[in-house]
């Protein structure tokens, strides 16, 4: 049965009609380290750079025979379990703020809370404590922050707070800036777990800084050098000092037109700091982080690090031969192979190495249309048409006269 499965993996090649070696600009040799039915390699920055279609143009050939593959995103898994929770006490305490006590009625695991509120345009610190008896409390998060900020028609919001995993029965949260208990509509506790994600640093760059005194903003612009490299996490560095600023994140491939993707808050207080931002995955060349200073002095920023989730390519490799990875065709479509559906998630894969980039010797620039190569023909035809219409018009005018 095992031999039959391996045979199926190596023979499940769908020769797609869109592959013609002359249409792919570059290639890289694949060096197989060990004989194996399945091998894999990690997608590197050079492959993202040379791809003209966000990896949809990636093709693997063995001795000029198309070889099936699958691109896997090592995002891991996320799980959130919400145990039943009851708010047993909620009130405003003068000089303290709005405070609520949650009872789990047991000792289920929890490490995150989500606040539901009807409010907008706020930014508040939240203190989180836990207890087994509702009398003796231990602080588990002293620098929690929730916000809902509207800035230039863009809203940035965050209403979840994380803390170390606990099994204590009671949770107490205090929002110092609120005075009305109705602002705290409800609270949901959960046990959140993220496993298996593999991340790589994409770039560490010094931003181009522009201060706008009129808008009271600082713009940090990064150029990754090329489009196509995915990233979804940003780490900033700021010189010592206490602050709390709202930020907006935009990206583009054309610096004349920016597209907002998300927002957030960075801060450093006596209790802690947050200088990281998670965003929806982007593949644009340019990134802009706009920091809203209000009446505070601009912050002195240092280098910025971008990271993203790793991609690996698994491919059928049982047959000996010369393997090459081809990219560089902007008109290519994403291929569809049986390989992705019959490959077991537990299939072992030998490591393969990408060689240096080389020009595809069979590549040919697309031939220009015949009309583009002979523009005089179109101009001549247009001139004849105008002349013919003029003659017809003159004849009609003579008849009317």
N, C-alpha and C positions, 0 to 999 in steps of 0.2 A: 504493500500500500504506500509506503514511504517513497519507493522508487517511482511509483505511478504519479504521486503528487509532484515530485521534483521534475518529472518529465513534462507534466502539464504546465508547470510554471515556465519552463524553458521554451515550450512550443506555442504558448498562448500569445503569439505576436500578431497584432493587427496592423498590417502595412497600410498606413494611412495615405490616402491619395494626395495629400497636400505636401508630402515631403519630396523635394527635389534638391539635391545637394547644391545646385547652382544658386539657390535662393537663400542659403545660410552663409552669413558673413565670416564667422570664425568658428574654431573648434579647439578642443583640449583633449589630449590623450588621457585615458583612464588606466592607471596602473593597478592591477589586481594583486593583492598580497598573498592570498591563499586560494586554492581551488574551492569553489563553493557554488551551490545552486543559486544563492542570492548574495549579492554584495551591496554595499552602501557607501556613500560619500556625503560629506557635509557641504551645503551650499555656502560658498564664500562670497566676499564682497566683489571680487573680480567677476564672478558669474552673474551676480545681480547687475553689475555695471554693463556687461556685454550683452545681456538679454535685452531684446527690443520689445518684449511683450509680457513683462512681469513673470518670466519663466514659462509662459504658455508656448514659447518657441523652443523649449528645450527638447532635444532629441538625442537618443543614444544609439549609435550604430556599431555593430560588430562585423568587421569585414564587409562593410557596405550593406549590411542587413539590419533593418530597424529592430531595436530591442526594447521590450516593454519595461516600463518603470512606474513608480508611484512616488510623489512628493509627500512626505509626512511632516506635519508641524508639531514640534515637541512641546505642545502647550500644557500637557498634563491634564489633570482633572480638578474640578471644583465641586464641592459639596457643602450645602448649608442645611442644617437640621434645626427646626424651630420647636423647642419644647413649649408646652402650655405654660402661659405666664399670666399672673393676675396683678393689677396695680392695687395694692392694699392701702396706700396712703399717698395723697398728692395734695400739696398745699404751698402757699407762698409764705416764706419765713423772712420777716424784715431783717435786712442786713446780710441775708444768706442767699436768697433767690428762690426760684421755684424748685421744689424738691419732691421726688417720687420714690416710693419703695416698691419693688417688684418681688413677688413670691412665686417661686417655681414649683412649690408643693412637693419638692423632692430634691435630688442631688444630680440632676442631669448636667452634662457638660455645656458650657457656654463661654464665648470669647468675643462676642460682637453684639452691639445693640443698635437698633435703628429707630430714630425718633420721627414720629409723624406729627406734623404741625401745619396749621392753615396759614402760618405767617410767610411773608416774603420780604426780601431785602433785610437780612439780618446776618450777623456774625457773632457767635457766642461761644464761650469756653464752657466745657462740661467736665465736672468731677464725677468719677465713677468709683463706687466702693462696694465691697461684698461682705457678707456676714453669714454665720450659721444660726445665730439666735436672734437677729434683729435688734441687738443691743451693742455688741462689740463689732466695730467696722474697720476694715483694712482698705486702704487706697490701692486700686489696681490701675487707674488711669487718671493722672492729674492734669494732663494737657490735651484732653479731648476738644475737638473743634467741630462745630456744625455751622453751615453758612448757606445762604441763598442770596446771591449778589447779582444785581442787574447793572451792567456797564455797557454803554453804547449799544443798546438793544440786544445784548447777549447776556444770557443768564448762566452763572456758574453756581452749582449747588452740591452739597454733600451733607448727608444726615446720618451717616453711620460712624460708629466709634469702635475701634478694636482694642482689646486688652488681653493679657495673658489668660490662657484657658483656666477656667475655674469650675468647681463642682459645688460651690457654696449655694445654699438655698435662696438667700436674699441678695438683691442688687439694689443699690441706692444711687440715684443720679441727681446732681445739683447743677442747675443752670443759673449762674449768678446774675446774668443780665436781664432775666425775665421777672416780671412782677405779677403776671396773671396766669394762674394754673390752667386756664382754658387754652393757652398757647401750646401746652403739652397734651396733644390730643390722645396719643397712645404711644406705647413703646413695645418693640418686638425684640426678643433675645434670640440668638442663634448660636450654634456651634459651626463655625466656618472652617473648612479645611481645603487647602490647595496643595496638591502633590504632583511631582513628576515634571514640572515645567523646567525646561532648559533654556537659559538665556545667554546671549553673547553681547559684548560691548560692540556697538556699531561704529562709534566715533567719539573722540574726546577733542573738543574744539574750543578755541577762544572766540567768543562772539564779537560781532561788530555792534558797537553800542551807540545808540542815538538818543539823546535827551530832548524831549519836547516840553519846553517850559509852559507853553500855552495849554496843552492837554494834560500837563502834569504826569507824564508817563516816561518810562524808560523802555526802549525797544532793543531787544537782544536778537540779532539775526545770525543764523548759521547757514553755511553752504556745505552740503555733504559731498559736492563734487559731481554727482550724477543722480538721476532719479531711479527708483526701483528697489532701493534698499529698505526693507521694512523695519520700523521701530515703533515702540509703544510706551517707552518709559524714559523719563528725563530726570537727571540729577544735576542740581545747580550747586555752585559754591559761592558763598557770600562771606565777606570779611566780618570779623567779630562785631557784634552789636545786636540789640534787641529790636525786633520789627514784626509787623504783620501786614502783608500786602496781597491784594487780589491780582491775579494774572489771567491773561487770555492767550491762547495758543492758536496760531494760524500757520498754514503751510501752503506751498504752491510750487509749480514748476516754472512759473512766469512771475518774476518779482513785481510786475506791474499790476497784478491781480491776485490778492491774497484771499484765502478761504478759511474762515474760523472753524476750528475743530472741537475745541473744548476750553474749559477754564478751571480755575482752582485758587487755592490760597497757599502761600508760603509764609512761614513764620519762624521766629526764634524768640522764645520767652524764657523766663526764669525756670519754668517747669520742663521745657523740652523744645525741639525744633522739628520742622517738616520742610525739607528742601527738595523733595521728590514729587514728580507729577506723573500720573498714569493717564494715558490718552488712548483713544481708539487707534488701532494700527494705521500708520501712514507710510507712504512710499515716495513722497515728494522730495525734490532736491533741496528746497529751501524751507527753513523753519524759523518762525518769528515768535518770540515770547514778549508780550507787552505787559509791563509791570505798572500798575496804577499807584502812584505815589501820594495822591491827594496833596496835602500841604506839608508832607514830610520830605526830607532831603532824599535824593536818589541814593540807591544802595550801590556799594562797590562790588560788582560781580566778577568772578573768576571764570575758569574753564567750565564747560558744560559737557556732560557725558550722556550719550544716547545709547540705549540698548534695545534689543528685540529678541523675539523667540526664534530659536534655531530651527532650520529646515534641513532634513536629510532626504536623500534620494536613494530608494532601494530599487535594484534592477536585477533581471535575470542574467546570471553570469556562468552557468554550467558549461557552456560551449567555449572552447579555447579560441583565441583569435585576438585581433587588434581592436580595442574598444575606444571610441571617441565620443565626446559630448559636443553637440553642435548647438549654437545659439546665434542670434542676430538676424532674425527674420521678423520684421514688424507686422507682417500680414499673416503670420502663422496662427492657427487655432490650437486650443488645448487638446492634446490627443486623448483617446479613450481606449484603454486596453482591458482585457479580462484579468490581467495580472493583479490589478488593485483589488479585485473582488475575490480571487482565489488564494491570494497570499494570506497565510495565517498571521495573526498579530504576534504569535510567539515564535515565528520563524527566525532562526538565527541568521545573521548576515555578516559576512566577512568584510573587513575594512578595505576600501579602495581609495586611491589618492588621485587627485586631479593634477595633471601636468601643466606646463606653461601654455599660455594662449598662443595660437598660431593662426595665421590667415588660412581660410578654407581654400585650397588650391582650385577647387571647382566653382568658386563663387563668381557670378557674373552680375553686373549691375542690370537691373530691369531695362529692357530696350524701350526707348521713348516711343510713344505712338507715332504712326506714319505722318499724321497731320502736324505733330510738333516738330518733326524733322524736316517738314516741307511747308513752312508757314506761308510761303509765297502763293501756294495753291489756294489756301483759304482766302487770302487777301484778293487774289485774282478773281475767284468766284464771286466774292462780295462786290467787287467793282463791276463785274459783268451784270450782276443782278440789279445794281443801282442804275446802270446804263439802260438795261431792258425796261425797267419801270419808268425811266424818264421818257423813253420812246413811246411807250403805251400812253403815258399821260399827254404828250404832245399831240398824238393822233386823236385822242378824245376831245381835246380842246379845239382842234381844227374842225371836227365834226359838229361840235356845239356852235361854233361861229357860223 
